[in-house]
Amino acid sequence: MLSNLRPTEIILILVVVVLLFGAKKLPDMARSLGKSARILKSEAKAMKKEGEAEKAAAGAAPEAAPDAAQQTVPRTIQAAPGDVSSARPVAEPNRTPQS
């Protein structure tokens, strides 16, 4: 879709975007978009690790699963790597072992 655009059309689109949003707001918008992308990426990795851990726990002995569930530590979500000012704990529902 973008390969059909000529350079003059791309420049015209960029000028319209700058006029609509203003040159001062664009860096802030890009920064917040980057933070959102980092959060999404870290959550996707956490979900993948959690899924792998559940698969490993399902293959383990049935006695080990309740002990592992009791020793869980609350996870925290960080807005950016090393940004502790915006970190917050995540409330996760209690899971009961399936019979």
mmCIF file as gemmi writes it, N, C-alpha and C atoms, coordinates in Angstrom:
data_model
loop_
_atom_site.group_PDB
_atom_site.id
_atom_site.type_symbol
_atom_site.label_atom_id
_atom_site.label_alt_id
_atom_site.label_comp_id
_atom_site.label_asym_id
_atom_site.label_entity_id
_atom_site.label_seq_id
_atom_site.pdbx_PDB_ins_code
_atom_site.Cartn_x
_atom_site.Cartn_y
_atom_site.Cartn_z
_atom_site.occupancy
_atom_site.B_iso_or_equiv
_atom_site.pdbx_formal_charge
_atom_site.auth_seq_id
_atom_site.auth_asym_id
_atom_site.pdbx_PDB_model_num
ATOM 1 N N . MET Axp A 1 ? 0.821 -1.179 0 1 0 ? 1 A 1
ATOM 2 C CA . MET Axp A 1 ? 0 0 0 1 0 ? 1 A 1
ATOM 3 C C . MET Axp A 1 ? 0.873 1.254 0 1 0 ? 1 A 1
ATOM 4 N N . LEU Axp A 2 ? 1.873 1.3 0.881 1 0 ? 2 A 1
ATOM 5 C CA . LEU Axp A 2 ? 2.739 2.474 0.935 1 0 ? 2 A 1
ATOM 6 C C . LEU Axp A 2 ? 3.725 2.527 -0.218 1 0 ? 2 A 1
ATOM 7 N N . SER Axp A 3 ? 3.952 1.404 -0.864 1 0 ? 3 A 1
ATOM 8 C CA . SER Axp A 3 ? 4.902 1.401 -1.972 1 0 ? 3 A 1
ATOM 9 C C . SER Axp A 3 ? 4.356 2.137 -3.187 1 0 ? 3 A 1
ATOM 10 N N . ASN Axp A 4 ? 3.061 2.357 -3.24 1 0 ? 4 A 1
ATOM 11 C CA . ASN Axp A 4 ? 2.453 3.075 -4.358 1 0 ? 4 A 1
ATOM 12 C C . ASN Axp A 4 ? 2.536 4.588 -4.206 1 0 ? 4 A 1
ATOM 13 N N . LEU Axp A 5 ? 2.963 5.068 -3.04 1 0 ? 5 A 1
ATOM 14 C CA . LEU Axp A 5 ? 3.047 6.51 -2.806 1 0 ? 5 A 1
ATOM 15 C C . LEU Axp A 5 ? 4.349 7.06 -3.363 1 0 ? 5 A 1
ATOM 16 N N . ARG Axp A 6 ? 4.229 8.205 -3.998 1 0 ? 6 A 1
ATOM 17 C CA . ARG Axp A 6 ? 5.419 8.883 -4.503 1 0 ? 6 A 1
ATOM 18 C C . ARG Axp A 6 ? 5.993 9.77 -3.407 1 0 ? 6 A 1
ATOM 19 N N . PRO Axp A 7 ? 7.256 10.176 -3.509 1 0 ? 7 A 1
ATOM 20 C CA . PRO Axp A 7 ? 7.885 11.008 -2.47 1 0 ? 7 A 1
ATOM 21 C C . PRO Axp A 7 ? 7.118 12.313 -2.195 1 0 ? 7 A 1
ATOM 22 N N . THR Axp A 8 ? 6.566 12.934 -3.218 1 0 ? 8 A 1
ATOM 23 C CA . THR Axp A 8 ? 5.821 14.188 -2.985 1 0 ? 8 A 1
ATOM 24 C C . THR Axp A 8 ? 4.568 13.932 -2.165 1 0 ? 8 A 1
ATOM 25 N N . GLU Axp A 9 ? 3.911 12.799 -2.347 1 0 ? 9 A 1
ATOM 26 C CA . GLU Axp A 9 ? 2.72 12.47 -1.566 1 0 ? 9 A 1
ATOM 27 C C . GLU Axp A 9 ? 3.074 12.199 -0.113 1 0 ? 9 A 1
ATOM 28 N N . ILE Axp A 10 ? 4.196 11.539 0.112 1 0 ? 10 A 1
ATOM 29 C CA . ILE Axp A 10 ? 4.637 11.263 1.48 1 0 ? 10 A 1
ATOM 30 C C . ILE Axp A 10 ? 4.962 12.571 2.203 1 0 ? 10 A 1
ATOM 31 N N . ILE Axp A 11 ? 5.631 13.479 1.524 1 0 ? 11 A 1
ATOM 32 C CA . ILE Axp A 11 ? 5.962 14.782 2.12 1 0 ? 11 A 1
ATOM 33 C C . ILE Axp A 11 ? 4.692 15.557 2.432 1 0 ? 11 A 1
ATOM 34 N N . LEU Axp A 12 ? 3.728 15.514 1.554 1 0 ? 12 A 1
ATOM 35 C CA . LEU Axp A 12 ? 2.463 16.203 1.783 1 0 ? 12 A 1
ATOM 36 C C . LEU Axp A 12 ? 1.743 15.634 3.002 1 0 ? 12 A 1
ATOM 37 N N . ILE Axp A 13 ? 1.745 14.329 3.155 1 0 ? 13 A 1
ATOM 38 C CA . ILE Axp A 13 ? 1.12 13.694 4.323 1 0 ? 13 A 1
ATOM 39 C C . ILE Axp A 13 ? 1.83 14.12 5.604 1 0 ? 13 A 1
ATOM 40 N N . LEU Axp A 14 ? 3.156 14.144 5.593 1 0 ? 14 A 1
ATOM 41 C CA . LEU Axp A 14 ? 3.915 14.558 6.779 1 0 ? 14 A 1
ATOM 42 C C . LEU Axp A 14 ? 3.624 16.009 7.142 1 0 ? 14 A 1
ATOM 43 N N . VAL Axp A 15 ? 3.503 16.887 6.154 1 0 ? 15 A 1
ATOM 44 C CA . VAL Axp A 15 ? 3.188 18.295 6.42 1 0 ? 15 A 1
ATOM 45 C C . VAL Axp A 15 ? 1.8 18.424 7.051 1 0 ? 15 A 1
ATOM 46 N N . VAL Axp A 16 ? 0.84 17.673 6.564 1 0 ? 16 A 1
ATOM 47 C CA . VAL Axp A 16 ? -0.508 17.714 7.125 1 0 ? 16 A 1
ATOM 48 C C . VAL Axp A 16 ? -0.504 17.22 8.571 1 0 ? 16 A 1
ATOM 49 N N . VAL Axp A 17 ? 0.252 16.16 8.859 1 0 ? 17 A 1
ATOM 50 C CA . VAL Axp A 17 ? 0.337 15.632 10.229 1 0 ? 17 A 1
ATOM 51 C C . VAL Axp A 17 ? 0.946 16.674 11.156 1 0 ? 17 A 1
ATOM 52 N N . VAL Axp A 18 ? 2.013 17.344 10.725 1 0 ? 18 A 1
ATOM 53 C CA . VAL Axp A 18 ? 2.647 18.372 11.552 1 0 ? 18 A 1
ATOM 54 C C . VAL Axp A 18 ? 1.684 19.533 11.781 1 0 ? 18 A 1
ATOM 55 N N . LEU Axp A 19 ? 0.934 19.916 10.762 1 0 ? 19 A 1
ATOM 56 C CA . LEU Axp A 19 ? -0.027 21.013 10.923 1 0 ? 19 A 1
ATOM 57 C C . LEU Axp A 19 ? -1.171 20.636 11.853 1 0 ? 19 A 1
ATOM 58 N N . LEU Axp A 20 ? -1.63 19.389 11.785 1 0 ? 20 A 1
ATOM 59 C CA . LEU Axp A 20 ? -2.74 18.965 12.637 1 0 ? 20 A 1
ATOM 60 C C . LEU Axp A 20 ? -2.335 18.838 14.104 1 0 ? 20 A 1
ATOM 61 N N . PHE Axp A 21 ? -1.219 18.207 14.358 1 0 ? 21 A 1
ATOM 62 C CA . PHE Axp A 21 ? -0.837 17.919 15.737 1 0 ? 21 A 1
ATOM 63 C C . PHE Axp A 21 ? 0.124 18.943 16.325 1 0 ? 21 A 1
ATOM 64 N N . GLY Axp A 22 ? 0.8 19.682 15.527 1 0 ? 22 A 1
ATOM 65 C CA . GLY Axp A 22 ? 1.765 20.649 16.029 1 0 ? 22 A 1
ATOM 66 C C . GLY Axp A 22 ? 3.115 20.001 16.254 1 0 ? 22 A 1
ATOM 67 N N . ALA Axp A 23 ? 4.163 20.757 15.987 1 0 ? 23 A 1
ATOM 68 C CA . ALA Axp A 23 ? 5.52 20.223 16.098 1 0 ? 23 A 1
ATOM 69 C C . ALA Axp A 23 ? 5.9 19.936 17.544 1 0 ? 23 A 1
ATOM 70 N N . LYS Axp A 24 ? 5.297 20.623 18.508 1 0 ? 24 A 1
ATOM 71 C CA . LYS Axp A 24 ? 5.652 20.415 19.923 1 0 ? 24 A 1
ATOM 72 C C . LYS Axp A 24 ? 5.069 19.126 20.475 1 0 ? 24 A 1
ATOM 73 N N . LYS Axp A 25 ? 3.932 18.693 19.981 1 0 ? 25 A 1
ATOM 74 C CA . LYS Axp A 25 ? 3.284 17.494 20.514 1 0 ? 25 A 1
ATOM 75 C C . LYS Axp A 25 ? 3.81 16.203 19.89 1 0 ? 25 A 1
ATOM 76 N N . LEU Axp A 26 ? 4.39 16.278 18.719 1 0 ? 26 A 1
ATOM 77 C CA . LEU Axp A 26 ? 4.839 15.062 18.026 1 0 ? 26 A 1
ATOM 78 C C . LEU Axp A 26 ? 5.89 14.275 18.805 1 0 ? 26 A 1
ATOM 79 N N . PRO Axp A 27 ? 6.925 14.905 19.386 1 0 ? 27 A 1
ATOM 80 C CA . PRO Axp A 27 ? 7.888 14.099 20.16 1 0 ? 27 A 1
ATOM 81 C C . PRO Axp A 27 ? 7.256 13.419 21.371 1 0 ? 27 A 1
ATOM 82 N N . ASP Axp A 28 ? 6.326 14.102 22.048 1 0 ? 28 A 1
ATOM 83 C CA . ASP Axp A 28 ? 5.65 13.487 23.19 1 0 ? 28 A 1
ATOM 84 C C . ASP Axp A 28 ? 4.795 12.311 22.757 1 0 ? 28 A 1
ATOM 85 N N . MET Axp A 29 ? 4.128 12.459 21.614 1 0 ? 29 A 1
ATOM 86 C CA . MET Axp A 29 ? 3.308 11.36 21.104 1 0 ? 29 A 1
ATOM 87 C C . MET Axp A 29 ? 4.176 10.17 20.728 1 0 ? 29 A 1
ATOM 88 N N . ALA Axp A 30 ? 5.31 10.428 20.108 1 0 ? 30 A 1
ATOM 89 C CA . ALA Axp A 30 ? 6.217 9.339 19.733 1 0 ? 30 A 1
ATOM 90 C C . ALA Axp A 30 ? 6.785 8.655 20.972 1 0 ? 30 A 1
ATOM 91 N N . ARG Axp A 31 ? 7.107 9.443 21.992 1 0 ? 31 A 1
ATOM 92 C CA . ARG Axp A 31 ? 7.644 8.878 23.235 1 0 ? 31 A 1
ATOM 93 C C . ARG Axp A 31 ? 6.608 7.984 23.914 1 0 ? 31 A 1
ATOM 94 N N . SER Axp A 32 ? 5.357 8.444 23.998 1 0 ? 32 A 1
ATOM 95 C CA . SER Axp A 32 ? 4.324 7.635 24.638 1 0 ? 32 A 1
ATOM 96 C C . SER Axp A 32 ? 4.013 6.389 23.817 1 0 ? 32 A 1
ATOM 97 N N . LEU Axp A 33 ? 4.104 6.497 22.499 1 0 ? 33 A 1
ATOM 98 C CA . LEU Axp A 33 ? 3.912 5.325 21.648 1 0 ? 33 A 1
ATOM 99 C C . LEU Axp A 33 ? 5.021 4.3 21.889 1 0 ? 33 A 1
ATOM 100 N N . GLY Axp A 34 ? 6.247 4.766 22.067 1 0 ? 34 A 1
ATOM 101 C CA . GLY Axp A 34 ? 7.365 3.872 22.358 1 0 ? 34 A 1
ATOM 102 C C . GLY Axp A 34 ? 7.205 3.174 23.699 1 0 ? 34 A 1
ATOM 103 N N . LYS Axp A 35 ? 6.746 3.918 24.705 1 0 ? 35 A 1
ATOM 104 C CA . LYS Axp A 35 ? 6.516 3.307 26.017 1 0 ? 35 A 1
ATOM 105 C C . LYS Axp A 35 ? 5.43 2.24 25.924 1 0 ? 35 A 1
ATOM 106 N N . SER Axp A 36 ? 4.376 2.549 25.193 1 0 ? 36 A 1
ATOM 107 C CA . SER Axp A 36 ? 3.296 1.577 25.037 1 0 ? 36 A 1
ATOM 108 C C . SER Axp A 36 ? 3.79 0.316 24.346 1 0 ? 36 A 1
ATOM 109 N N . ALA Axp A 37 ? 4.625 0.476 23.345 1 0 ? 37 A 1
ATOM 110 C CA . ALA Axp A 37 ? 5.17 -0.683 22.639 1 0 ? 37 A 1
ATOM 111 C C . ALA Axp A 37 ? 6.048 -1.521 23.561 1 0 ? 37 A 1
ATOM 112 N N . ARG Axp A 38 ? 6.845 -0.862 24.414 1 0 ? 38 A 1
ATOM 113 C CA . ARG Axp A 38 ? 7.693 -1.607 25.355 1 0 ? 38 A 1
ATOM 114 C C . ARG Axp A 38 ? 6.848 -2.373 26.358 1 0 ? 38 A 1
ATOM 115 N N . ILE Axp A 39 ? 5.772 -1.757 26.852 1 0 ? 39 A 1
ATOM 116 C CA . ILE Axp A 39 ? 4.892 -2.437 27.799 1 0 ? 39 A 1
ATOM 117 C C . ILE Axp A 39 ? 4.248 -3.646 27.142 1 0 ? 39 A 1
ATOM 118 N N . LEU Axp A 40 ? 3.764 -3.463 25.925 1 0 ? 40 A 1
ATOM 119 C CA . LEU Axp A 40 ? 3.138 -4.567 25.208 1 0 ? 40 A 1
ATOM 120 C C . LEU Axp A 40 ? 4.118 -5.711 24.995 1 0 ? 40 A 1
ATOM 121 N N . LYS Axp A 41 ? 5.344 -5.384 24.634 1 0 ? 41 A 1
ATOM 122 C CA . LYS Axp A 41 ? 6.36 -6.4 24.396 1 0 ? 41 A 1
ATOM 123 C C . LYS Axp A 41 ? 6.692 -7.151 25.688 1 0 ? 41 A 1
ATOM 124 N N . SER Axp A 42 ? 6.833 -6.418 26.805 1 0 ? 42 A 1
ATOM 125 C CA . SER Axp A 42 ? 7.17 -7.08 28.063 1 0 ? 42 A 1
ATOM 126 C C . SER Axp A 42 ? 6.023 -7.955 28.554 1 0 ? 42 A 1
ATOM 127 N N . GLU Axp A 43 ? 4.79 -7.51 28.352 1 0 ? 43 A 1
ATOM 128 C CA . GLU Axp A 43 ? 3.643 -8.33 28.75 1 0 ? 43 A 1
ATOM 129 C C . GLU Axp A 43 ? 3.537 -9.583 27.894 1 0 ? 43 A 1
ATOM 130 N N . ALA Axp A 44 ? 3.831 -9.463 26.613 1 0 ? 44 A 1
ATOM 131 C CA . ALA Axp A 44 ? 3.799 -10.634 25.74 1 0 ? 44 A 1
ATOM 132 C C . ALA Axp A 44 ? 4.845 -11.654 26.175 1 0 ? 44 A 1
ATOM 133 N N . LYS Axp A 45 ? 6.041 -11.174 26.533 1 0 ? 45 A 1
ATOM 134 C CA . LYS Axp A 45 ? 7.083 -12.086 27.021 1 0 ? 45 A 1
ATOM 135 C C . LYS Axp A 45 ? 6.662 -12.743 28.324 1 0 ? 45 A 1
ATOM 136 N N . ALA Axp A 46 ? 6.035 -11.964 29.228 1 0 ? 46 A 1
ATOM 137 C CA . ALA Axp A 46 ? 5.598 -12.514 30.509 1 0 ? 46 A 1
ATOM 138 C C . ALA Axp A 46 ? 4.528 -13.578 30.306 1 0 ? 46 A 1
ATOM 139 N N . MET Axp A 47 ? 3.614 -13.33 29.387 1 0 ? 47 A 1
ATOM 140 C CA . MET Axp A 47 ? 2.569 -14.319 29.114 1 0 ? 47 A 1
ATOM 141 C C . MET Axp A 47 ? 3.17 -15.586 28.523 1 0 ? 47 A 1
ATOM 142 N N . LYS Axp A 48 ? 4.172 -15.431 27.66 1 0 ? 48 A 1
ATOM 143 C CA . LYS Axp A 48 ? 4.819 -16.593 27.053 1 0 ? 48 A 1
ATOM 144 C C . LYS Axp A 48 ? 5.538 -17.413 28.121 1 0 ? 48 A 1
ATOM 145 N N . LYS Axp A 49 ? 6.27 -16.732 29.022 1 0 ? 49 A 1
ATOM 146 C CA . LYS Axp A 49 ? 6.966 -17.437 30.098 1 0 ? 49 A 1
ATOM 147 C C . LYS Axp A 49 ? 5.966 -18.132 31.014 1 0 ? 49 A 1
ATOM 148 N N . GLU Axp A 50 ? 4.858 -17.459 31.302 1 0 ? 50 A 1
ATOM 149 C CA . GLU Axp A 50 ? 3.839 -18.037 32.171 1 0 ? 50 A 1
ATOM 150 C C . GLU Axp A 50 ? 3.228 -19.283 31.53 1 0 ? 50 A 1
ATOM 151 N N . GLY Axp A 51 ? 2.989 -19.228 30.232 1 0 ? 51 A 1
ATOM 152 C CA . GLY Axp A 51 ? 2.453 -20.387 29.522 1 0 ? 51 A 1
ATOM 153 C C . GLY Axp A 51 ? 3.417 -21.551 29.528 1 0 ? 51 A 1
ATOM 154 N N . GLU Axp A 52 ? 4.711 -21.253 29.334 1 0 ? 52 A 1
ATOM 155 C CA . GLU Axp A 52 ? 5.722 -22.311 29.376 1 0 ? 52 A 1
ATOM 156 C C . GLU Axp A 52 ? 5.818 -22.905 30.779 1 0 ? 52 A 1
ATOM 157 N N . ALA Axp A 53 ? 5.69 -22.069 31.807 1 0 ? 53 A 1
ATOM 158 C CA . ALA Axp A 53 ? 5.757 -22.56 33.178 1 0 ? 53 A 1
ATOM 159 C C . ALA Axp A 53 ? 4.558 -23.448 33.492 1 0 ? 53 A 1
ATOM 160 N N . GLU Axp A 54 ? 3.389 -23.08 32.976 1 0 ? 54 A 1
ATOM 161 C CA . GLU Axp A 54 ? 2.205 -23.904 33.207 1 0 ? 54 A 1
ATOM 162 C C . GLU Axp A 54 ? 2.331 -25.256 32.505 1 0 ? 54 A 1
ATOM 163 N N . LYS Axp A 55 ? 2.912 -25.255 31.305 1 0 ? 55 A 1
ATOM 164 C CA . LYS Axp A 55 ? 3.11 -26.52 30.596 1 0 ? 55 A 1
ATOM 165 C C . LYS Axp A 55 ? 4.09 -27.403 31.362 1 0 ? 55 A 1
ATOM 166 N N . ALA Axp A 56 ? 5.148 -26.791 31.907 1 0 ? 56 A 1
ATOM 167 C CA . ALA Axp A 56 ? 6.132 -27.547 32.671 1 0 ? 56 A 1
ATOM 168 C C . ALA Axp A 56 ? 5.522 -28.065 33.966 1 0 ? 56 A 1
ATOM 169 N N . ALA Axp A 57 ? 4.665 -27.268 34.601 1 0 ? 57 A 1
ATOM 170 C CA . ALA Axp A 57 ? 4.03 -27.689 35.847 1 0 ? 57 A 1
ATOM 171 C C . ALA Axp A 57 ? 3.028 -28.809 35.59 1 0 ? 57 A 1
ATOM 172 N N . ALA Axp A 58 ? 2.402 -28.807 34.432 1 0 ? 58 A 1
ATOM 173 C CA . ALA Axp A 58 ? 1.446 -29.865 34.111 1 0 ? 58 A 1
ATOM 174 C C . ALA Axp A 58 ? 2.166 -31.199 33.929 1 0 ? 58 A 1
ATOM 175 N N . GLY Axp A 59 ? 3.4 -31.148 33.452 1 0 ? 59 A 1
ATOM 176 C CA . GLY Axp A 59 ? 4.174 -32.371 33.262 1 0 ? 59 A 1
ATOM 177 C C . GLY Axp A 59 ? 4.85 -32.829 34.539 1 0 ? 59 A 1
ATOM 178 N N . ALA Axp A 60 ? 4.903 -31.977 35.558 1 0 ? 60 A 1
ATOM 179 C CA . ALA Axp A 60 ? 5.554 -32.322 36.819 1 0 ? 60 A 1
ATOM 180 C C . ALA Axp A 60 ? 4.625 -33.188 37.671 1 0 ? 60 A 1
ATOM 181 N N . ALA Axp A 61 ? 5.147 -33.614 38.811 1 0 ? 61 A 1
ATOM 182 C CA . ALA Axp A 61 ? 4.363 -34.433 39.728 1 0 ? 61 A 1
ATOM 183 C C . ALA Axp A 61 ? 3.177 -33.632 40.258 1 0 ? 61 A 1
ATOM 184 N N . PRO Axp A 62 ? 2.022 -34.275 40.497 1 0 ? 62 A 1
ATOM 185 C CA . PRO Axp A 62 ? 0.845 -33.556 40.973 1 0 ? 62 A 1
ATOM 186 C C . PRO Axp A 62 ? 1.056 -32.887 42.325 1 0 ? 62 A 1
ATOM 187 N N . GLU Axp A 63 ? 1.955 -33.405 43.153 1 0 ? 63 A 1
ATOM 188 C CA . GLU Axp A 63 ? 2.192 -32.823 44.464 1 0 ? 63 A 1
ATOM 189 C C . GLU Axp A 63 ? 2.927 -31.492 44.365 1 0 ? 63 A 1
ATOM 190 N N . ALA Axp A 64 ? 3.705 -31.263 43.332 1 0 ? 64 A 1
ATOM 191 C CA . ALA Axp A 64 ? 4.513 -30.052 43.214 1 0 ? 64 A 1
ATOM 192 C C . ALA Axp A 64 ? 3.67 -28.845 42.814 1 0 ? 64 A 1
ATOM 193 N N . ALA Axp A 65 ? 2.555 -29.034 42.134 1 0 ? 65 A 1
ATOM 194 C CA . ALA Axp A 65 ? 1.751 -27.916 41.651 1 0 ? 65 A 1
ATOM 195 C C . ALA Axp A 65 ? 1.169 -27.065 42.774 1 0 ? 65 A 1
ATOM 196 N N . PRO Axp A 66 ? 0.563 -27.612 43.85 1 0 ? 66 A 1
ATOM 197 C CA . PRO Axp A 66 ? 0.033 -26.748 44.906 1 0 ? 66 A 1
ATOM 198 C C . PRO Axp A 66 ? 1.123 -25.953 45.621 1 0 ? 66 A 1
ATOM 199 N N . ASP Axp A 67 ? 2.298 -26.531 45.824 1 0 ? 67 A 1
ATOM 200 C CA . ASP Axp A 67 ? 3.383 -25.809 46.489 1 0 ? 67 A 1
ATOM 201 C C . ASP Axp A 67 ? 3.842 -24.628 45.647 1 0 ? 67 A 1
ATOM 202 N N . ALA Axp A 68 ? 3.934 -24.806 44.359 1 0 ? 68 A 1
ATOM 203 C CA . ALA Axp A 68 ? 4.367 -23.728 43.471 1 0 ? 68 A 1
ATOM 204 C C . ALA Axp A 68 ? 3.345 -22.607 43.447 1 0 ? 68 A 1
ATOM 205 N N . ALA Axp A 69 ? 2.067 -22.934 43.546 1 0 ? 69 A 1
ATOM 206 C CA . ALA Axp A 69 ? 1.021 -21.91 43.52 1 0 ? 69 A 1
ATOM 207 C C . ALA Axp A 69 ? 1.054 -21.066 44.796 1 0 ? 69 A 1
ATOM 208 N N . GLN Axp A 70 ? 1.435 -21.643 45.92 1 0 ? 70 A 1
ATOM 209 C CA . GLN Axp A 70 ? 1.469 -20.919 47.179 1 0 ? 70 A 1
ATOM 210 C C . GLN Axp A 70 ? 2.684 -20.014 47.278 1 0 ? 70 A 1
ATOM 211 N N . GLN Axp A 71 ? 3.753 -20.275 46.544 1 0 ? 71 A 1
ATOM 212 C CA . GLN Axp A 71 ? 4.985 -19.514 46.662 1 0 ? 71 A 1
ATOM 213 C C . GLN Axp A 71 ? 5.123 -18.44 45.584 1 0 ? 71 A 1
ATOM 214 N N . THR Axp A 72 ? 4.046 -18.091 44.901 1 0 ? 72 A 1
ATOM 215 C CA . THR Axp A 72 ? 4.148 -17.093 43.835 1 0 ? 72 A 1
ATOM 216 C C . THR Axp A 72 ? 4.365 -15.71 44.419 1 0 ? 72 A 1
ATOM 217 N N . VAL Axp A 73 ? 5.111 -14.899 43.707 1 0 ? 73 A 1
ATOM 218 C CA . VAL Axp A 73 ? 5.395 -13.533 44.102 1 0 ? 73 A 1
ATOM 219 C C . VAL Axp A 73 ? 4.601 -12.615 43.196 1 0 ? 73 A 1
ATOM 220 N N . PRO Axp A 74 ? 3.979 -11.542 43.726 1 0 ? 74 A 1
ATOM 221 C CA . PRO Axp A 74 ? 3.219 -10.653 42.85 1 0 ? 74 A 1
ATOM 222 C C . PRO Axp A 74 ? 4.11 -10.033 41.781 1 0 ? 74 A 1
ATOM 223 N N . ARG Axp A 75 ? 3.616 -10.011 40.54 1 0 ? 75 A 1
ATOM 224 C CA . ARG Axp A 75 ? 4.362 -9.427 39.437 1 0 ? 75 A 1
ATOM 225 C C . ARG Axp A 75 ? 4.161 -7.914 39.429 1 0 ? 75 A 1
ATOM 226 N N . THR Axp A 76 ? 5.112 -7.198 38.85 1 0 ? 76 A 1
ATOM 227 C CA . THR Axp A 76 ? 4.961 -5.766 38.661 1 0 ? 76 A 1
ATOM 228 C C . THR Axp A 76 ? 5.127 -5.444 37.193 1 0 ? 76 A 1
ATOM 229 N N . ILE Axp A 77 ? 4.413 -4.412 36.757 1 0 ? 77 A 1
ATOM 230 C CA . ILE Axp A 77 ? 4.516 -3.941 35.386 1 0 ? 77 A 1
ATOM 231 C C . ILE Axp A 77 ? 5.289 -2.635 35.421 1 0 ? 77 A 1
ATOM 232 N N . GLN Axp A 78 ? 6.295 -2.509 34.587 1 0 ? 78 A 1
ATOM 233 C CA . GLN Axp A 78 ? 7.075 -1.286 34.514 1 0 ? 78 A 1
ATOM 234 C C . GLN Axp A 78 ? 6.808 -0.603 33.187 1 0 ? 78 A 1
ATOM 235 N N . ALA Axp A 79 ? 6.708 0.728 33.227 1 0 ? 79 A 1
ATOM 236 C CA . ALA Axp A 79 ? 6.447 1.481 32.006 1 0 ? 79 A 1
ATOM 237 C C . ALA Axp A 79 ? 7.642 1.436 31.08 1 0 ? 79 A 1
ATOM 238 N N . ALA Axp A 80 ? 8.832 1.454 31.631 1 0 ? 80 A 1
ATOM 239 C CA . ALA Axp A 80 ? 10.044 1.404 30.833 1 0 ? 80 A 1
ATOM 240 C C . ALA Axp A 80 ? 11.102 0.678 31.647 1 0 ? 80 A 1
ATOM 241 N N . PRO Axp A 81 ? 12.077 0.059 30.997 1 0 ? 81 A 1
ATOM 242 C CA . PRO Axp A 81 ? 13.12 -0.621 31.755 1 0 ? 81 A 1
ATOM 243 C C . PRO Axp A 81 ? 13.83 0.343 32.701 1 0 ? 81 A 1
ATOM 244 N N . GLY Axp A 82 ? 13.855 0.014 33.972 1 0 ? 82 A 1
ATOM 245 C CA . GLY Axp A 82 ? 14.512 0.846 34.967 1 0 ? 82 A 1
ATOM 246 C C . GLY Axp A 82 ? 13.65 1.974 35.496 1 0 ? 82 A 1
ATOM 247 N N . ASP Axp A 83 ? 12.421 2.115 35.025 1 0 ? 83 A 1
ATOM 248 C CA . ASP Axp A 83 ? 11.541 3.185 35.474 1 0 ? 83 A 1
ATOM 249 C C . ASP Axp A 83 ? 10.72 2.675 36.646 1 0 ? 83 A 1
ATOM 250 N N . VAL Axp A 84 ? 11.194 2.891 37.87 1 0 ? 84 A 1
ATOM 251 C CA . VAL Axp A 84 ? 10.513 2.368 39.047 1 0 ? 84 A 1
ATOM 252 C C . VAL Axp A 84 ? 9.432 3.309 39.548 1 0 ? 84 A 1
ATOM 253 N N . SER Axp A 85 ? 9.398 4.535 39.077 1 0 ? 85 A 1
ATOM 254 C CA . SER Axp A 85 ? 8.397 5.482 39.558 1 0 ? 85 A 1
ATOM 255 C C . SER Axp A 85 ? 6.998 5.113 39.085 1 0 ? 85 A 1
ATOM 256 N N . SER Axp A 86 ? 6.874 4.436 37.954 1 0 ? 86 A 1
ATOM 257 C CA . SER Axp A 86 ? 5.556 4.09 37.443 1 0 ? 86 A 1
ATOM 258 C C . SER Axp A 86 ? 5.253 2.593 37.574 1 0 ? 86 A 1
ATOM 259 N N . ALA Axp A 87 ? 6.097 1.839 38.279 1 0 ? 87 A 1
ATOM 260 C CA . ALA Axp A 87 ? 5.848 0.41 38.463 1 0 ? 87 A 1
ATOM 261 C C . ALA Axp A 87 ? 4.682 0.229 39.42 1 0 ? 87 A 1
ATOM 262 N N . ARG Axp A 88 ? 3.851 -0.761 39.141 1 0 ? 88 A 1
ATOM 263 C CA . ARG Axp A 88 ? 2.72 -1.022 40.017 1 0 ? 88 A 1
ATOM 264 C C . ARG Axp A 88 ? 2.507 -2.528 40.113 1 0 ? 88 A 1
ATOM 265 N N . PRO Axp A 89 ? 2.014 -3.002 41.261 1 0 ? 89 A 1
ATOM 266 C CA . PRO Axp A 89 ? 1.767 -4.439 41.377 1 0 ? 89 A 1
ATOM 267 C C . PRO Axp A 89 ? 0.557 -4.847 40.549 1 0 ? 89 A 1
ATOM 268 N N . VAL Axp A 90 ? 0.565 -6.078 40.115 1 0 ? 90 A 1
ATOM 269 C CA . VAL Axp A 90 ? -0.528 -6.605 39.309 1 0 ? 90 A 1
ATOM 270 C C . VAL Axp A 90 ? -1.31 -7.587 40.162 1 0 ? 90 A 1
ATOM 271 N N . ALA Axp A 91 ? -2.606 -7.356 40.281 1 0 ? 91 A 1
ATOM 272 C CA . ALA Axp A 91 ? -3.454 -8.276 41.034 1 0 ? 91 A 1
ATOM 273 C C . ALA Axp A 91 ? -3.863 -9.409 40.106 1 0 ? 91 A 1
ATOM 274 N N . GLU Axp A 92 ? -3.511 -10.614 40.479 1 0 ? 92 A 1
ATOM 275 C CA . GLU Axp A 92 ? -3.858 -11.78 39.677 1 0 ? 92 A 1
ATOM 276 C C . GLU Axp A 92 ? -4.839 -12.633 40.47 1 0 ? 92 A 1
ATOM 277 N N . PRO Axp A 93 ? -5.806 -13.228 39.789 1 0 ? 93 A 1
ATOM 278 C CA . PRO Axp A 93 ? -6.775 -14.07 40.504 1 0 ? 93 A 1
ATOM 279 C C . PRO Axp A 93 ? -6.095 -15.316 41.061 1 0 ? 93 A 1
ATOM 280 N N . ASN Axp A 94 ? -6.592 -15.769 42.192 1 0 ? 94 A 1
ATOM 281 C CA . ASN Axp A 94 ? -6.061 -17.003 42.782 1 0 ? 94 A 1
ATOM 282 C C . ASN Axp A 94 ? -6.508 -18.178 41.946 1 0 ? 94 A 1
ATOM 283 N N . ARG Axp A 95 ? -5.578 -19.046 41.65 1 0 ? 95 A 1
ATOM 284 C CA . ARG Axp A 95 ? -5.879 -20.219 40.837 1 0 ? 95 A 1
ATOM 285 C C . ARG Axp A 95 ? -5.866 -21.455 41.718 1 0 ? 95 A 1
ATOM 286 N N . THR Axp A 96 ? -6.841 -22.287 41.54 1 0 ? 96 A 1
ATOM 287 C CA . THR Axp A 96 ? -6.889 -23.524 42.303 1 0 ? 96 A 1
ATOM 288 C C . THR Axp A 96 ? -6.416 -24.66 41.401 1 0 ? 96 A 1
ATOM 289 N N . PRO Axp A 97 ? -5.722 -25.634 41.956 1 0 ? 97 A 1
ATOM 290 C CA . PRO Axp A 97 ? -5.254 -26.759 41.136 1 0 ? 97 A 1
ATOM 291 C C . PRO Axp A 97 ? -6.446 -27.551 40.606 1 0 ? 97 A 1
ATOM 292 N N . GLN Axp A 98 ? -6.333 -27.974 39.372 1 0 ? 98 A 1
ATOM 293 C CA . GLN Axp A 98 ? -7.404 -28.751 38.763 1 0 ? 98 A 1
ATOM 294 C C . GLN Axp A 98 ? -7.185 -30.231 39.062 1 0 ? 98 A 1
ATOM 295 N N . SER Axp A 99 ? -8.274 -30.92 39.312 1 0 ? 99 A 1
ATOM 296 C CA . SER Axp A 99 ? -8.189 -32.351 39.63 1 0 ? 99 A 1
ATOM 297 C C . SER Axp A 99 ? -8.283 -33.19 38.403 1 0 ? 99 A 1
